Amino acid sequence: MPESIDAILHISKQDRILSTNKNRLKTIPEKKKLLRIPVRKVELHLDKLKEKEEEIYGKIRERETLVNVENEKIKRSDEKMLAVKNQKEYVASQKEIDIAKKTIKKVEDQILELEGQKEELSQKLSSALEEYRQEKEAMTEKEQEVLKEEKVLLDIIEECNKNKNEVISKVDPEVFAEYEQLITRKVIPAAVAISSSNCMGCAMAIPAQLFNEIMRDSVGRCPHCSRLLFYKAPEKPAEDIKKKTKSKAKKK
C-alpha cells in the first residue's frame, strides 16, 4: 500500500489505543477516591469514639469537682461543730455533714460507673485504631497499584502520541484533514483497511459498486459511518504460498 495510506492506518491504530487508554485514565481519580472510603469510615467511627471519650472525661471531671465542693462543706461543718453553743446548732451541722457525705457517696458511685464506661470505650478505641492502621496499610498498597496503573497508561499514551508524530508528515494533508474531522466527532477508529465488502469499523455491508470503486482507487468512505476505508488485498493462505513455492522449485 502507498506510504500515505500505511501512515494514516498506523495513526488510526494509535488513536484507537489512545482512546481506550485515555478512557481508562479517566477512571483513575474515581479509583483513588473509592480507596479512601473504608479508611474514612473508620476515621468517622474513631471521631465518634473520641467524642464519647471526651464526654465521659468531662462528666468525671464535673463529679470530681462536686466531690471537692462537698468535702469543703464537710470541713466547714466540722469547724462549725467545734464552736457550736447549743444542741440545735450541733444537729444542724451534723445534718449538713450527713447530706454532704451522701452526696459524695452518690457522686463517687457515678464516677466508678463512668470509669467503667471509660475502660470499655478505651478497648473500643484500641480496636478501632488497629482497624484504622490495617485499612490505611491496605489503602496505601492499593494506591501504589493504582499509581502503577496510572503510570502505565500515561506511558502508553505518550508512546502512541510519539508514534503518531513520527508518521503524520507522510500522510496526504487532505486525507489527514478528513481524518481529523472524524476524530473530532469521536469516530474511532476513523480509518480502517478492508479486504471485503464490509466496513471494519461499523461492520455494515458496503454496496458492490462502491466497493469496486474503493478497490480501484484504494480509498473511499463508508456510507454508514463515514469512516475512511482503504482497500487491502486479502492475504493468501500460507498453504497456497507453500504450494506455489514448491511448484516453482519443481520447474527449476
DRENMIRO-851314 format. One record per residue (C-alpha): residue number from 0; residue in one letter; x, y, z. Coordinates in Angstrom, 1 decimal, padded with zeros to 4 digits. Example, Ala and Ser with C-alpha at 12.3 -4.5 7.8 and 13.67 -1.06 7.14 Angstrom:
# DRENMIRO-851314
seq=0 type=A east=012.3 north=-004.5 up=007.8
seq=1 type=S east=013.7 north=-001.1 up=007.1
This chain:
# DRENMIRO-851314
seq=0 type=M east=000.0 north=000.0 up=000.0
seq=1 type=P east=001.2 north=003.6 up=-000.6
seq=2 type=E east=003.2 north=005.1 up=002.2
seq=3 type=S east=000.5 north=007.7 up=002.9
seq=4 type=I east=-002.1 north=005.0 up=003.4
seq=5 type=D east=000.1 north=003.0 up=005.6
seq=6 type=A east=000.8 north=006.1 up=007.7
seq=7 type=I east=-002.9 north=007.0 up=008.2
seq=8 type=L east=-003.8 north=003.5 up=009.1
seq=9 type=H east=-000.9 north=003.5 up=011.6
seq=10 type=I east=-002.2 north=006.8 up=013.1
seq=11 type=S east=-005.7 north=005.3 up=013.2
seq=12 type=K east=-004.4 north=002.3 up=015.2
seq=13 type=Q east=-002.6 north=004.6 up=017.6
seq=14 type=D east=-005.7 north=006.8 up=018.1
seq=15 type=R east=-007.7 north=003.7 up=018.9
seq=16 type=I east=-005.2 north=002.7 up=021.5
seq=17 type=L east=-005.1 north=006.3 up=022.8
seq=18 type=S east=-008.9 north=006.4 up=023.1
seq=19 type=T east=-009.0 north=003.2 up=025.1
seq=20 type=N east=-006.2 north=004.2 up=027.5
seq=21 type=K east=-007.5 north=007.8 up=027.9
seq=22 type=N east=-010.8 north=006.4 up=028.9
seq=23 type=R east=-009.1 north=004.1 up=031.4
seq=24 type=L east=-007.1 north=007.1 up=032.7
seq=25 type=K east=-010.3 north=009.0 up=033.4
seq=26 type=T east=-011.3 north=006.2 up=035.9
seq=27 type=I east=-008.1 north=006.7 up=038.0
seq=28 type=P east=-009.4 north=009.6 up=040.1
seq=29 type=E east=-012.5 north=007.7 up=041.0
seq=30 type=K east=-010.5 north=004.6 up=041.9
seq=31 type=K east=-008.3 north=006.7 up=044.2
seq=32 type=K east=-011.5 north=008.2 up=045.7
seq=33 type=L east=-013.0 north=004.8 up=046.3
seq=34 type=L east=-009.9 north=003.6 up=048.1
seq=35 type=R east=-010.4 north=006.3 up=050.7
seq=36 type=I east=-013.9 north=005.1 up=051.6
seq=37 type=P east=-013.0 north=002.3 up=054.1
seq=38 type=V east=-010.4 north=004.5 up=055.8
seq=39 type=R east=-012.8 north=007.4 up=056.0
seq=40 type=K east=-015.5 north=005.1 up=057.5
seq=41 type=V east=-013.1 north=004.0 up=060.3
seq=42 type=E east=-012.0 north=007.7 up=060.8
seq=43 type=L east=-015.6 north=008.7 up=061.4
seq=44 type=H east=-016.1 north=005.8 up=063.8
seq=45 type=L east=-012.9 north=006.9 up=065.6
seq=46 type=D east=-014.1 north=010.5 up=065.8
seq=47 type=K east=-017.3 north=009.4 up=067.4
seq=48 type=L east=-015.5 north=007.3 up=069.9
seq=49 type=K east=-013.1 north=010.1 up=070.8
seq=50 type=E east=-016.1 north=012.5 up=071.2
seq=51 type=K east=-017.7 north=010.0 up=073.5
seq=52 type=E east=-014.4 north=009.6 up=075.5
seq=53 type=E east=-014.1 north=013.4 up=075.9
seq=54 type=E east=-017.7 north=013.5 up=077.1
seq=55 type=I east=-017.0 north=010.8 up=079.7
seq=56 type=Y east=-013.9 north=012.6 up=080.8
seq=57 type=G east=-015.9 north=015.8 up=081.1
seq=58 type=K east=-018.5 north=014.1 up=083.3
seq=59 type=I east=-015.8 north=012.6 up=085.5
seq=60 type=R east=-014.2 north=016.0 up=086.0
seq=61 type=E east=-017.6 north=017.6 up=086.9
seq=62 type=R east=-018.2 north=014.9 up=089.5
seq=63 type=E east=-014.7 north=015.1 up=090.9
seq=64 type=T east=-015.2 north=018.9 up=091.3
seq=65 type=L east=-018.5 north=018.2 up=093.0
seq=66 type=V east=-016.8 north=015.8 up=095.5
seq=67 type=N east=-014.3 north=018.5 up=096.3
seq=68 type=V east=-017.1 north=021.0 up=096.9
seq=69 type=E east=-018.9 north=018.6 up=099.2
seq=70 type=N east=-015.6 north=017.8 up=101.1
seq=71 type=E east=-015.2 north=021.5 up=101.6
seq=72 type=K east=-018.7 north=021.6 up=103.1
seq=73 type=I east=-017.8 north=018.8 up=105.5
seq=74 type=K east=-014.7 north=020.6 up=106.5
seq=75 type=R east=-016.6 north=023.8 up=107.2
seq=76 type=S east=-019.3 north=021.9 up=109.1
seq=77 type=D east=-016.6 north=020.2 up=111.2
seq=78 type=E east=-015.1 north=023.6 up=112.1
seq=79 type=K east=-018.6 north=024.9 up=113.0
seq=80 type=M east=-019.2 north=022.0 up=115.3
seq=81 type=L east=-016.2 north=022.9 up=117.3
seq=82 type=A east=-017.8 north=026.3 up=118.0
seq=83 type=V east=-021.4 north=025.3 up=118.5
seq=84 type=K east=-023.2 north=026.8 up=121.5
seq=85 type=N east=-026.2 north=024.6 up=121.7
seq=86 type=Q east=-027.7 north=021.2 up=120.6
seq=87 type=K east=-029.7 north=022.8 up=117.8
seq=88 type=E east=-026.6 north=024.2 up=116.1
seq=89 type=Y east=-024.8 north=020.8 up=116.6
seq=90 type=V east=-027.6 north=018.9 up=114.9
seq=91 type=A east=-027.8 north=021.3 up=112.0
seq=92 type=S east=-024.0 north=021.0 up=111.4
seq=93 type=Q east=-024.2 north=017.2 up=111.7
seq=94 type=K east=-027.1 north=017.2 up=109.2
seq=95 type=E east=-025.0 north=019.2 up=106.7
seq=96 type=I east=-022.2 north=016.7 up=107.1
seq=97 type=D east=-024.5 north=013.7 up=106.5
seq=98 type=I east=-026.1 north=015.3 up=103.4
seq=99 type=A east=-022.6 north=016.1 up=102.0
seq=100 type=K east=-021.4 north=012.5 up=102.7
seq=101 type=K east=-024.5 north=011.0 up=101.0
seq=102 type=T east=-023.9 north=013.3 up=098.0
seq=103 type=I east=-020.2 north=012.3 up=097.9
seq=104 type=K east=-021.2 north=008.6 up=098.0
seq=105 type=K east=-023.7 north=009.0 up=095.2
seq=106 type=V east=-021.3 north=011.0 up=093.1
seq=107 type=E east=-018.4 north=008.6 up=093.7
seq=108 type=D east=-020.6 north=005.7 up=092.6
seq=109 type=Q east=-021.3 north=007.7 up=089.4
seq=110 type=I east=-017.6 north=008.2 up=088.9
seq=111 type=L east=-017.0 north=004.5 up=089.3
seq=112 type=E east=-019.6 north=003.8 up=086.7
seq=113 type=L east=-018.1 north=006.4 up=084.3
seq=114 type=E east=-014.7 north=004.9 up=084.9
seq=115 type=G east=-016.1 north=001.5 up=083.8
seq=116 type=Q east=-017.5 north=003.1 up=080.6
seq=117 type=K east=-014.2 north=004.8 up=080.0
seq=118 type=E east=-012.4 north=001.4 up=080.2
seq=119 type=E east=-014.9 north=-000.2 up=077.8
seq=120 type=L east=-014.5 north=002.8 up=075.5
seq=121 type=S east=-010.7 north=002.6 up=075.7
seq=122 type=Q east=-010.9 north=-001.0 up=074.4
seq=123 type=K east=-013.2 north=000.0 up=071.6
seq=124 type=L east=-010.8 north=002.8 up=070.7
seq=125 type=S east=-007.8 north=000.5 up=070.7
seq=126 type=S east=-009.7 north=-001.9 up=068.3
seq=127 type=A east=-010.7 north=001.0 up=066.1
seq=128 type=L east=-007.2 north=002.3 up=065.9
seq=129 type=E east=-005.9 north=-001.2 up=064.9
seq=130 type=E east=-008.6 north=-001.4 up=062.3
seq=131 type=Y east=-007.6 north=002.1 up=061.1
seq=132 type=R east=-004.0 north=001.0 up=060.8
seq=133 type=Q east=-004.9 north=-002.0 up=058.8
seq=134 type=E east=-007.2 north=-000.1 up=056.5
seq=135 type=K east=-004.6 north=002.6 up=056.0
seq=136 type=E east=-002.0 north=000.0 up=055.2
seq=137 type=A east=-004.3 north=-001.7 up=052.7
seq=138 type=M east=-005.2 north=001.6 up=051.1
seq=139 type=T east=-001.5 north=002.5 up=050.7
seq=140 type=E east=-000.8 north=-000.8 up=048.9
seq=141 type=K east=-003.8 north=-000.4 up=046.6
seq=142 type=E east=-002.9 north=003.2 up=046.0
seq=143 type=Q east=000.5 north=002.0 up=044.8
seq=144 type=E east=-001.1 north=-000.4 up=042.4
seq=145 type=V east=-003.4 north=002.4 up=041.0
seq=146 type=L east=-000.4 north=004.7 up=040.7
seq=147 type=K east=001.4 north=002.0 up=038.7
seq=148 type=E east=-001.6 north=001.5 up=036.5
seq=149 type=E east=-001.7 north=005.3 up=036.0
seq=150 type=K east=001.9 north=005.4 up=035.0
seq=151 type=V east=001.5 north=002.5 up=032.6
seq=152 type=L east=-001.5 north=004.3 up=030.9
seq=153 type=L east=000.5 north=007.6 up=030.7
seq=154 type=D east=003.4 north=005.8 up=029.2
seq=155 type=I east=001.2 north=004.1 up=026.6
seq=156 type=I east=-000.4 north=007.5 up=025.8
seq=157 type=E east=003.0 north=009.2 up=025.4
seq=158 type=E east=004.2 north=006.3 up=023.2
seq=159 type=C east=001.2 north=006.5 up=021.0
seq=160 type=N east=001.5 north=010.3 up=020.5
seq=161 type=K east=005.2 north=009.8 up=019.7
seq=162 type=N east=004.3 north=007.1 up=017.1
seq=163 type=K east=001.7 north=009.3 up=015.6
seq=164 type=N east=004.0 north=012.3 up=015.3
seq=165 type=E east=006.6 north=010.2 up=013.6
seq=166 type=V east=004.4 north=009.5 up=010.6
seq=167 type=I east=002.0 north=012.4 up=010.3
seq=168 type=S east=004.2 north=014.1 up=007.8
seq=169 type=K east=003.8 north=011.1 up=005.5
seq=170 type=V east=000.0 north=011.5 up=005.3
seq=171 type=D east=-001.7 north=013.4 up=002.5
seq=172 type=P east=-002.8 north=016.7 up=004.0
seq=173 type=E east=-006.4 north=016.5 up=002.6
seq=174 type=V east=-006.8 north=012.9 up=003.8
seq=175 type=F east=-005.5 north=013.9 up=007.3
seq=176 type=A east=-007.9 north=016.8 up=007.4
seq=177 type=E east=-010.8 north=014.4 up=006.7
seq=178 type=Y east=-009.4 north=012.0 up=009.3
seq=179 type=E east=-009.1 north=014.8 up=012.0
seq=180 type=Q east=-012.8 north=015.7 up=011.4
seq=181 type=L east=-013.8 north=012.2 up=012.1
seq=182 type=I east=-011.7 north=012.1 up=015.3
seq=183 type=T east=-013.3 north=015.3 up=016.4
seq=184 type=R east=-016.7 north=013.6 up=016.1
seq=185 type=K east=-015.4 north=010.7 up=018.2
seq=186 type=V east=-015.4 north=008.3 up=015.2
seq=187 type=I east=-012.7 north=005.9 up=016.4
seq=188 type=P east=-011.1 north=004.2 up=014.5
seq=189 type=A east=-011.5 north=006.8 up=011.9
seq=190 type=A east=-009.6 north=004.9 up=009.2
seq=191 type=V east=-009.7 north=001.2 up=008.5
seq=192 type=A east=-008.3 north=-001.3 up=006.0
seq=193 type=I east=-010.8 north=-003.5 up=004.2
seq=194 type=S east=-010.4 north=-006.7 up=002.2
seq=195 type=S east=-014.0 north=-007.5 up=001.6
seq=196 type=S east=-017.3 north=-005.6 up=001.1
seq=197 type=N east=-017.8 north=-004.9 up=004.8
seq=198 type=C east=-016.7 north=-001.9 up=006.8
seq=199 type=M east=-014.2 north=-003.0 up=009.5
seq=200 type=G east=-015.4 north=-000.1 up=011.6
seq=201 type=C east=-019.1 north=-000.4 up=011.8
seq=202 type=A east=-019.4 north=-004.0 up=010.3
seq=203 type=M east=-022.1 north=-002.8 up=007.8
seq=204 type=A east=-022.1 north=-004.1 up=004.2
seq=205 type=I east=-020.7 north=-001.8 up=001.5
seq=206 type=P east=-022.7 north=-001.6 up=-001.7
seq=207 type=A east=-020.9 north=-003.6 up=-004.5
seq=208 type=Q east=-020.4 north=-000.6 up=-006.8
seq=209 type=L east=-018.9 north=001.5 up=-004.0
seq=210 type=F east=-016.6 north=-001.5 up=-003.0
seq=211 type=N east=-015.4 north=-001.8 up=-006.6
seq=212 type=E east=-014.6 north=002.0 up=-006.6
seq=213 type=I east=-012.6 north=001.6 up=-003.3
seq=214 type=M east=-010.8 north=-001.4 up=-004.9
seq=215 type=R east=-010.0 north=000.7 up=-007.9
seq=216 type=D east=-009.0 north=003.9 up=-006.0
seq=217 type=S east=-007.6 north=002.2 up=-002.9
seq=218 type=V east=-009.6 north=004.7 up=-000.8
seq=219 type=G east=-013.3 north=005.6 up=000.0
seq=220 type=R east=-015.8 north=006.4 up=002.6
seq=221 type=C east=-018.2 north=004.1 up=004.4
seq=222 type=P east=-021.8 north=005.1 up=003.5
seq=223 type=H east=-023.0 north=004.2 up=007.0
seq=224 type=C east=-020.4 north=005.5 up=009.5
seq=225 type=S east=-018.3 north=007.8 up=007.2
seq=226 type=R east=-015.0 north=006.2 up=008.1
seq=227 type=L east=-012.1 north=006.4 up=005.7
seq=228 type=L east=-011.8 north=003.0 up=004.0
seq=229 type=F east=-008.6 north=001.8 up=002.4
seq=230 type=Y east=-008.5 north=-001.3 up=000.3
seq=231 type=K east=-006.0 north=-004.0 up=001.1
seq=232 type=A east=-005.9 north=-007.2 up=-001.0
seq=233 type=P east=-006.6 north=-010.2 up=001.2
seq=234 type=E east=-003.6 north=-012.2 up=002.2
seq=235 type=K east=-003.2 north=-015.6 up=000.6
seq=236 type=P east=-003.3 north=-018.6 up=002.9
seq=237 type=A east=000.1 north=-019.9 up=003.9
seq=238 type=E east=-000.7 north=-023.3 up=002.2
seq=239 type=D east=-001.2 north=-021.6 up=-001.2
seq=240 type=I east=002.2 north=-019.8 up=-000.7
seq=241 type=K east=003.9 north=-023.1 up=000.1
seq=242 type=K east=002.3 north=-024.8 up=-003.0
seq=243 type=K east=003.5 north=-022.0 up=-005.3
seq=244 type=T east=007.0 north=-022.2 up=-003.8
seq=245 type=K east=007.1 north=-026.0 up=-004.3
seq=246 type=S east=005.7 north=-025.6 up=-007.9
seq=247 type=K east=008.5 north=-023.1 up=-008.7
seq=248 type=A east=011.1 north=-025.4 up=-007.2
seq=249 type=K east=009.9 north=-028.3 up=-009.4
seq=250 type=K east=010.0 north=-026.2 up=-012.5
seq=251 type=K east=013.6 north=-025.3 up=-011.8
